[in-house]
Amino acid sequence: MDSSALNQKSSFHARSNSLPSAPHPLIPQIDEHLCRLKSNEAATSLSSITNRLNGLRDLYELVNSWLQLPSTQNSLVQNSNDNEFLNGSLRLLDVCGLAKDALLQAKEDTQQLQSVFRRRRGDDSGFANEVKAYLASRKKANKLINKSLKDLKISKCGGVEAIFSMLRNVEGVTFSVLQSVFCYITASIPEQKSTNWSLVSKLMHSKRITCEGRASGSNKFEIVKAILCSLVGSKTKTENVQIELQNLESSIQDVEDGVECLIRLLIKTRVSILNILSH
């Protein structure tokens, strides 16, 4: 074989060795989870929210495994001057903290109202003040949530390295799931006017709406709100209210567990990145 052929063969091997390698199997798995979470962004039922929170748990477990790869760590170190993701992770933790506080307040309101009904068992009258106090507390909490969310925006930046693009996609879908949590918590509270009480009361006495609403997994906050509204000035049995309050408390606990798990995973991810950048 002449020298020119050897040189061509050597050049071919050099070029083939420089070709980009196939992506690590974790990357398509992360992409699949991202697509799945984005495909259900509009749903705000309890089942969809808990499913998406569980999906976030699986996503962050994959991301934390991905962060242990040498190639990922090298890319992070090489682009360590970009602190936007670290700032974004702090914002996400702030949003999670807000969600946790809102869920805790909602649970306390629900438990307090349950206590009122238990103490006054058998007396279906005289609950108007307690019901209005509950609805007023929920309305105040919802206003505080909406006000706080205006200051907690997740930024979207283009032209970044692939690793930061991946992390920001994870950040974006996390914020989307948390928005669904807030939509669930802040079920609209009607103004306390006699016409509204009457309208909701009529709706709640419609067997079709009541049965279909519960069967389809409607927002538990909305169900409780409607029953409480119907209780004012009517003869709705308090046993029904207590059952729905218990269901609401259970749903709050389910979402709260998911948010607390997310907080732990966010902290773990942030610590992993900080450890990588500090070495």
Kinemage of the C-alpha trace (Angstrom):
@kinemage 1
@onewidth
@group {chain A} dominant
@subgroup {mainchain}
@vectorlist {calphas} color= white
{ca met a 1} P 0.000 0.000 0.000
{ca asp a 2} L 1.509 3.387 -1.045
{ca ser a 3} L 1.933 6.334 1.318
{ca ser a 4} L -0.998 8.294 -0.155
{ca ala a 5} L -3.401 5.436 0.611
{ca leu a 6} L -2.078 5.209 4.141
{ca asn a 7} L -2.562 8.936 4.608
{ca gln a 8} L -6.157 8.717 3.309
{ca lys a 9} L -6.904 5.806 5.680
{ca ser a 10} L -5.405 7.690 8.608
{ca ser a 11} L -7.413 10.804 7.712
{ca phe a 12} L -10.612 8.735 7.551
{ca his a 13} L -10.037 7.320 11.044
{ca ala a 14} L -9.339 10.790 12.429
{ca arg a 15} L -12.583 12.123 11.001
{ca ser a 16} L -14.615 9.122 12.180
{ca asn a 17} L -13.268 9.436 15.710
{ca ser a 18} L -14.349 13.075 15.809
{ca leu a 19} L -17.977 12.347 14.914
{ca pro a 20} L -20.441 13.160 17.728
{ca ser a 21} L -21.411 10.169 19.767
{ca ala a 22} L -25.016 9.075 20.249
{ca pro a 23} L -26.857 10.813 23.086
{ca his a 24} L -26.872 9.104 26.441
{ca pro a 25} L -30.036 7.003 26.993
{ca leu a 26} L -31.040 9.328 29.848
{ca ile a 27} L -31.526 12.261 27.455
{ca pro a 28} L -34.381 10.756 25.371
{ca gln a 29} L -35.991 9.560 28.614
{ca ile a 30} L -35.899 13.097 29.981
{ca asp a 31} L -37.312 14.438 26.700
{ca glu a 32} L -40.118 11.877 26.845
{ca his a 33} L -41.069 12.919 30.382
{ca leu a 34} L -40.981 16.595 29.386
{ca cys a 35} L -43.305 15.978 26.438
{ca arg a 36} L -45.686 13.964 28.588
{ca leu a 37} L -45.873 16.704 31.226
{ca lys a 38} L -46.349 19.439 28.615
{ca ser a 39} L -49.130 17.537 26.859
{ca asn a 40} L -51.392 17.817 29.916
{ca glu a 41} L -50.766 21.448 30.865
{ca ala a 42} L -54.408 22.572 30.619
{ca ala a 43} L -55.793 19.944 33.022
{ca thr a 44} L -56.350 21.128 36.596
{ca ser a 45} L -58.317 18.238 38.117
{ca leu a 46} L -56.973 16.591 41.263
{ca ser a 47} L -56.028 13.395 39.423
{ca ser a 48} L -54.168 15.260 36.686
{ca ile a 49} L -52.284 17.414 39.201
{ca thr a 50} L -51.198 14.463 41.339
{ca asn a 51} L -50.197 12.568 38.189
{ca arg a 52} L -48.116 15.516 36.988
{ca leu a 53} L -46.479 15.910 40.394
{ca asn a 54} L -45.591 12.218 40.269
{ca gly a 55} L -44.278 12.788 36.759
{ca leu a 56} L -42.069 15.599 38.049
{ca arg a 57} L -40.688 13.248 40.687
{ca asp a 58} L -39.687 10.753 37.993
{ca leu a 59} L -38.287 13.559 35.821
{ca tyr a 60} L -36.071 14.958 38.569
{ca glu a 61} L -34.779 11.506 39.437
{ca leu a 62} L -33.655 11.172 35.804
{ca val a 63} L -32.171 14.679 35.837
{ca asn a 64} L -30.198 13.938 39.005
{ca ser a 65} L -28.820 10.775 37.394
{ca trp a 66} L -27.959 12.796 34.288
{ca leu a 67} L -26.053 15.308 36.433
{ca gln a 68} L -23.741 12.508 37.602
{ca leu a 69} L -22.469 11.879 34.068
{ca pro a 70} L -18.907 13.176 33.444
{ca ser a 71} L -19.988 14.749 30.147
{ca thr a 72} L -22.778 16.676 31.883
{ca gln a 73} L -20.481 17.823 34.661
{ca asn a 74} L -17.810 18.944 32.184
{ca ser a 75} L -20.358 20.977 30.252
{ca leu a 76} L -21.608 22.586 33.454
{ca val a 77} L -18.101 23.548 34.521
{ca gln a 78} L -17.254 24.968 31.086
{ca asn a 79} L -20.356 27.185 31.204
{ca ser a 80} L -20.228 27.971 34.906
{ca asn a 81} L -20.462 31.717 34.194
{ca asp a 82} L -24.139 31.234 33.376
{ca asn a 83} L -25.943 31.504 36.723
{ca glu a 84} L -29.441 31.876 35.295
{ca phe a 85} L -30.448 28.305 36.088
{ca leu a 86} L -29.270 28.643 39.679
{ca asn a 87} L -31.372 31.786 39.967
{ca gly a 88} L -34.273 29.950 38.376
{ca ser a 89} L -34.019 27.098 40.840
{ca leu a 90} L -34.306 29.612 43.668
{ca arg a 91} L -37.432 31.059 42.089
{ca leu a 92} L -38.912 27.579 41.797
{ca leu a 93} L -38.223 26.960 45.475
{ca asp a 94} L -39.965 30.269 46.238
{ca val a 95} L -42.999 29.163 44.220
{ca cys a 96} L -42.998 25.775 45.973
{ca gly a 97} L -42.859 27.551 49.318
{ca leu a 98} L -45.820 29.675 48.312
{ca ala a 99} L -47.743 26.563 47.243
{ca lys a 100} L -46.944 24.786 50.497
{ca asp a 101} L -48.089 27.787 52.565
{ca ala a 102} L -51.283 28.081 50.508
{ca leu a 103} L -52.072 24.394 50.953
{ca leu a 104} L -51.393 24.602 54.686
{ca gln a 105} L -53.728 27.612 55.002
{ca ala a 106} L -56.423 25.810 53.010
{ca lys a 107} L -56.101 22.729 55.196
{ca glu a 108} L -56.333 24.812 58.375
{ca asp a 109} L -59.461 26.579 57.064
{ca thr a 110} L -61.020 23.224 56.187
{ca gln a 111} L -60.187 21.644 59.542
{ca gln a 112} L -61.531 24.656 61.426
{ca leu a 113} L -64.835 24.488 59.575
{ca gln a 114} L -65.066 20.736 60.199
{ca ser a 115} L -64.557 21.427 63.897
{ca val a 116} L -67.437 23.912 63.839
{ca phe a 117} L -69.774 21.359 62.259
{ca arg a 118} L -68.773 18.646 64.728
{ca arg a 119} L -69.430 20.895 67.733
{ca arg a 120} L -72.859 21.842 66.408
{ca arg a 121} L -73.919 18.373 65.295
{ca gly a 122} L -77.671 18.094 64.677
{ca asp a 123} L -78.160 21.851 64.386
{ca asp a 124} L -78.545 22.752 60.697
{ca ser a 125} L -79.184 26.427 61.406
{ca gly a 126} L -76.881 29.248 62.417
{ca phe a 127} L -73.931 28.295 60.190
{ca ala a 128} L -74.079 31.361 57.954
{ca asn a 129} L -71.379 33.289 59.817
{ca glu a 130} L -68.991 30.328 59.919
{ca val a 131} L -69.536 29.595 56.235
{ca lys a 132} L -69.011 33.226 55.237
{ca ala a 133} L -65.869 33.399 57.380
{ca tyr a 134} L -64.484 30.318 55.597
{ca leu a 135} L -65.262 31.724 52.150
{ca ala a 136} L -63.798 35.100 53.098
{ca ser a 137} L -60.597 33.434 54.302
{ca arg a 138} L -60.305 31.453 51.056
{ca lys a 139} L -60.908 34.581 48.986
{ca lys a 140} L -58.258 36.524 50.916
{ca ala a 141} L -55.760 33.677 50.511
{ca asn a 142} L -56.443 33.499 46.768
{ca lys a 143} L -55.810 37.223 46.349
{ca leu a 144} L -52.509 36.871 48.207
{ca ile a 145} L -51.493 33.959 45.973
{ca asn a 146} L -52.280 35.874 42.778
{ca lys a 147} L -50.395 38.927 44.020
{ca ser a 148} L -47.335 36.898 45.008
{ca leu a 149} L -47.231 35.002 41.706
{ca lys a 150} L -46.842 38.241 39.750
{ca asp a 151} L -43.374 38.658 41.266
{ca leu a 152} L -42.302 35.060 40.611
{ca lys a 153} L -41.694 34.838 36.883
{ca ile a 154} L -39.637 32.080 35.307
{ca ser a 155} L -37.388 33.524 32.595
{ca lys a 156} L -36.932 31.988 29.171
{ca cys a 157} L -33.610 32.630 27.441
{ca gly a 158} L -32.480 31.478 24.005
{ca gly a 159} L -29.078 30.758 22.538
{ca val a 160} L -27.757 28.761 25.473
{ca glu a 161} L -25.724 25.566 25.704
{ca ala a 162} L -27.635 22.304 25.289
{ca ile a 163} L -27.288 21.380 28.953
{ca phe a 164} L -28.774 24.678 30.100
{ca ser a 165} L -31.515 24.381 27.499
{ca met a 166} L -32.432 21.010 29.000
{ca leu a 167} L -32.374 22.337 32.545
{ca arg a 168} L -34.512 25.329 31.618
{ca asn a 169} L -37.055 23.088 29.910
{ca val a 170} L -37.260 21.143 33.167
{ca glu a 171} L -37.598 24.432 35.042
{ca gly a 172} L -40.363 25.620 32.705
{ca val a 173} L -42.460 22.463 32.977
{ca thr a 174} L -42.033 22.497 36.767
{ca phe a 175} L -43.419 26.013 36.927
{ca ser a 176} L -46.310 24.913 34.683
{ca val a 177} L -47.228 22.095 37.080
{ca leu a 178} L -47.070 24.490 40.036
{ca gln a 179} L -49.384 26.870 38.183
{ca ser a 180} L -51.864 23.992 37.901
{ca val a 181} L -51.606 23.526 41.661
{ca phe a 182} L -52.477 27.188 42.212
{ca cys a 183} L -55.378 26.964 39.750
{ca tyr a 184} L -56.716 24.073 41.810
{ca ile a 185} L -56.306 25.899 45.119
{ca thr a 186} L -57.786 29.195 43.936
{ca ala a 187} L -61.154 27.916 42.772
{ca ser a 188} L -63.195 31.073 42.222
{ca ile a 189} L -65.182 32.293 45.210
{ca pro a 190} L -68.446 34.135 44.341
{ca glu a 191} L -69.332 37.476 45.846
{ca gln a 192} L -71.455 37.074 48.974
{ca lys a 193} L -74.735 38.399 47.582
{ca ser a 194} L -78.153 36.885 47.968
{ca thr a 195} L -78.545 36.393 44.218
{ca asn a 196} L -75.334 34.371 44.070
{ca trp a 197} L -76.278 32.257 47.087
{ca ser a 198} L -79.622 31.519 45.437
{ca leu a 199} L -78.057 30.630 42.083
{ca val a 200} L -75.501 28.246 43.543
{ca ser a 201} L -78.164 26.700 45.750
{ca lys a 202} L -80.267 25.934 42.681
{ca leu a 203} L -77.263 24.439 40.928
{ca met a 204} L -76.432 22.223 43.888
{ca his a 205} L -80.016 20.954 44.032
{ca ser a 206} L -79.716 19.793 40.443
{ca lys a 207} L -79.107 16.048 40.675
{ca arg a 208} L -77.565 15.898 37.213
{ca ile a 209} L -74.944 18.565 37.884
{ca thr a 210} L -74.083 17.257 41.329
{ca cys a 211} L -73.673 13.634 40.254
{ca glu a 212} L -71.821 14.377 37.019
{ca gly a 213} L -69.549 16.888 38.736
{ca arg a 214} L -68.466 14.455 41.418
{ca ala a 215} L -68.123 11.566 38.989
{ca ser a 216} L -65.792 13.571 36.736
{ca gly a 217} L -63.474 14.467 39.621
{ca ser a 218} L -64.340 18.157 39.815
{ca asn a 219} L -62.271 20.552 41.861
{ca lys a 220} L -62.892 19.686 45.527
{ca phe a 221} L -62.622 23.361 46.471
{ca glu a 222} L -65.450 24.165 44.039
{ca ile a 223} L -67.621 21.322 45.332
{ca val a 224} L -67.213 22.458 48.957
{ca lys a 225} L -67.793 26.084 47.991
{ca ala a 226} L -71.021 25.248 46.170
{ca ile a 227} L -72.367 23.099 49.017
{ca leu a 228} L -71.509 25.770 51.586
{ca cys a 229} L -73.256 28.390 49.503
{ca ser a 230} L -76.334 26.194 49.271
{ca leu a 231} L -76.236 25.723 53.047
{ca val a 232} L -76.829 29.419 53.672
{ca gly a 233} L -80.561 30.035 53.839
{ca ser a 234} L -81.477 26.446 52.981
{ca lys a 235} L -81.948 23.071 54.655
{ca thr a 236} L -78.936 21.286 53.218
{ca lys a 237} L -77.836 18.522 55.587
{ca thr a 238} L -74.581 19.287 57.368
{ca glu a 239} L -73.576 15.640 57.054
{ca asn a 240} L -73.099 16.226 53.324
{ca val a 241} L -70.906 19.215 54.050
{ca gln a 242} L -68.751 17.245 56.480
{ca ile a 243} L -68.222 14.461 53.951
{ca glu a 244} L -67.105 16.917 51.269
{ca leu a 245} L -64.867 18.772 53.720
{ca gln a 246} L -63.168 15.478 54.554
{ca asn a 247} L -62.736 14.796 50.833
{ca leu a 248} L -61.272 18.271 50.378
{ca glu a 249} L -58.829 17.806 53.252
{ca ser a 250} L -57.724 14.493 51.752
{ca ser a 251} L -57.162 16.094 48.343
{ca ile a 252} L -55.169 18.933 49.906
{ca gln a 253} L -52.967 16.368 51.655
{ca asp a 254} L -52.344 14.525 48.380
{ca val a 255} L -51.200 17.711 46.636
{ca glu a 256} L -49.205 18.823 49.678
{ca asp a 257} L -47.300 15.508 49.715
{ca gly a 258} L -46.444 15.980 46.042
{ca val a 259} L -45.224 19.543 46.571
{ca glu a 260} L -43.061 18.539 49.557
{ca cys a 261} L -41.491 15.750 47.473
{ca leu a 262} L -40.818 18.279 44.700
{ca ile a 263} L -39.121 20.649 47.155
{ca arg a 264} L -36.762 17.877 48.292
{ca leu a 265} L -35.904 17.027 44.685
{ca leu a 266} L -35.314 20.671 43.762
{ca ile a 267} L -32.943 21.067 46.696
{ca lys a 268} L -31.126 17.863 45.724
{ca thr a 269} L -30.726 19.061 42.136
{ca arg a 270} L -29.490 22.476 43.206
{ca val a 271} L -26.977 20.977 45.646
{ca ser a 272} L -25.688 18.621 42.928
{ca ile a 273} L -25.084 21.535 40.552
{ca leu a 274} L -23.405 23.627 43.221
{ca asn a 275} L -21.142 20.698 44.128
{ca ile a 276} L -20.181 20.236 40.479
{ca leu a 277} L -19.353 23.918 40.040
{ca ser a 278} L -17.336 24.068 43.261
{ca his a 279} L -14.872 21.355 42.164
